[in-house]
Amino acid sequence: MALKAIELQLDSVSSGAPAAGSGESGWSEKQIDDRLAELHRDRATLLAHWGFQASTRPAGATACGNSQPCPVALGIVEKYP
């Protein structure tokens, strides 16, 4: 689920800045670039630690060598419910 959520956010942010509410300004280029960088970094980390099983919580996977479920990947999963 987390991998799919990251990919959806990548598509959304890449296609244009998030909409601003009434009386608010849209995202700056820096905010967009920072968010895209964070999403790409989280996606790469998730894939490195869980491989292609990133959307589930594998009990015995050894994608990164850490005990599973990997605490690094779990931290990212919590960011993208």
N, C-alpha and C positions, 0 to 999 in steps of 0.2 A: 504494500500500500504506500509506503513512504516513497519508494522509487517513482511510482505513478504520480504521486502528489508533487514531487520535485519536477518531474517532466511537464506536468500541467502548468505549474508556476513558471517554468522556463518559457513555455510557449506563450503564456499570458504576458509576461514582462517583456519578452522579445518582440511581441507584436505591437506594443505600445505601452506607455506609462499607465499605471493604474489610475482609474478615474478618481477625480477629486470631488468631494462633496461641495454643496453650495457654500460659497464664501471661502473655499480652500483652494490652494494652488496645487497643481499636479506635481509629479515627481521631477526633480532636476536630473540632468544627464548623469551626474555623479551618483545620485541615489539609485538610478537604474543600473548603472555599471557596477556599483557595489553589490546590489541585490543579485544581479546575474552572476557575478564572480562567486558570491556565497553559494548560490544554487549549484553552480558547476562544481565547486569544491566539495559540497556535501554529497552530490551525486557520485563523484569520483571516489570519495572516501567510503561511501556506502558500498559501491561495487567492489572496491579493493578488499573490504572486510567481510562481505557476504557473497561476493561473486554475483551470479545471476539469480540467487535466491533472496534478493533484497526485499521482496514484497512479503516474505513470510519470516517467521522466527524459527530457523532451523535448529533442531536440538543437537545435532552432532556434526555440523558443518565445520570444516577446518580451512576456510578460504584464506584467512590471514594468519593462522597459527595461534591466535588467542583462543582461550576457552570460549565455547559458544553457549549461549548467544554472546557475541562480542560486545563488551561495554562501549567501545567506540561507536559501533553501528547502532546500538540501543539509544545512545544519546541523540543521534541524528533522527532515528525513528520517532522519538518523542517530539521533535520539532515539527514533524509533518504528519499529524494524526489523520 
